[in-house]
Amino acid sequence: MGKTKKKTHVDVTAQVAPELQCRMRTCIWQLLSKETGTASDLSRQLSSATGTTISRQTMYRRLGQIGLYARRLVRCIPLTATHSDLRFAWSREHALWTLQQWSCMMFSNESRFSLQSDSRRTFI
């Protein structure tokens, strides 16, 4: 039976001098505070700021270890008082609807509808 090797991840900042460790951590947090960029961007910016080269994959793992993962930014229009009033009025109008009336209603879950695809997204 072959032995299985256990992968270990080495703390990149532990491989450099203590005074550089602090600069690297500070630089990472400054870059992360901008809330934009990829692991490749962060590793390049860290390299230019500190002179220490870190691969994209290592940066990705380090970010994952502290709970930061790639996410798509949620962009939505905040509800105004008018929007809120209109939604409340709609709910009052439909509060006593019968099952028959609701069966004629189509819910779309706010999905986009398109006859022709302009991107690689799946349309319904």
Backbone hydrogen bonds, N-H to C=O, Kabsch-Sander energy under -0.5 kcal/mol:
donor,donor_aa,acceptor,acceptor_aa,energy
7,K,5,K,-0.5
10,V,8,T,-0.5
12,V,10,V,-0.6
14,A,11,D,-1.1
15,Q,12,V,-1.5
16,V,13,T,-1.0
20,L,17,A,-0.8
21,Q,17,A,-1.8
22,C,18,P,-1.5
23,R,19,E,-1.2
24,M,20,L,-2.7
25,R,21,Q,-2.6
26,T,22,C,-2.5
27,C,23,R,-2.5
28,I,24,M,-2.6
29,W,25,R,-2.4
30,Q,26,T,-2.2
31,L,27,C,-2.4
32,L,28,I,-2.6
33,S,29,W,-1.6
34,K,31,L,-0.9
35,E,32,L,-1.6
36,T,31,L,-0.5
42,L,38,T,-2.6
43,S,39,A,-2.5
44,R,40,S,-2.3
45,Q,41,D,-2.7
46,L,42,L,-2.6
47,S,43,S,-2.2
48,S,44,R,-2.3
49,A,45,Q,-1.9
50,T,46,L,-2.6
51,G,47,S,-2.5
59,M,55,S,-2.4
60,Y,56,R,-2.6
61,R,57,Q,-2.4
62,R,58,T,-2.7
63,L,59,M,-2.5
64,G,60,Y,-2.1
65,Q,61,R,-2.1
66,I,62,R,-1.0
67,G,64,G,-1.5
68,L,63,L,-3.0
69,Y,67,G,-0.6
75,R,73,L,-0.7
76,C,74,V,-0.5
84,S,80,T,-2.4
85,D,81,A,-2.3
86,L,82,T,-2.6
87,R,83,H,-2.5
88,F,84,S,-2.2
89,A,85,D,-2.5
90,W,86,L,-2.3
91,S,87,R,-2.2
92,R,88,F,-2.1
93,E,89,A,-2.2
94,H,90,W,-1.7
95,A,91,S,-0.6
95,A,92,R,-0.6
97,W,94,H,-1.3
102,W,98,T,-2.1
103,S,99,L,-1.8
104,C,100,Q,-0.5
104,C,101,Q,-1.0
105,M,102,W,-1.6
107,F,105,M,-0.5
111,S,108,S,-1.4
123,F,121,R,-0.5
124,I,112,R,-0.9
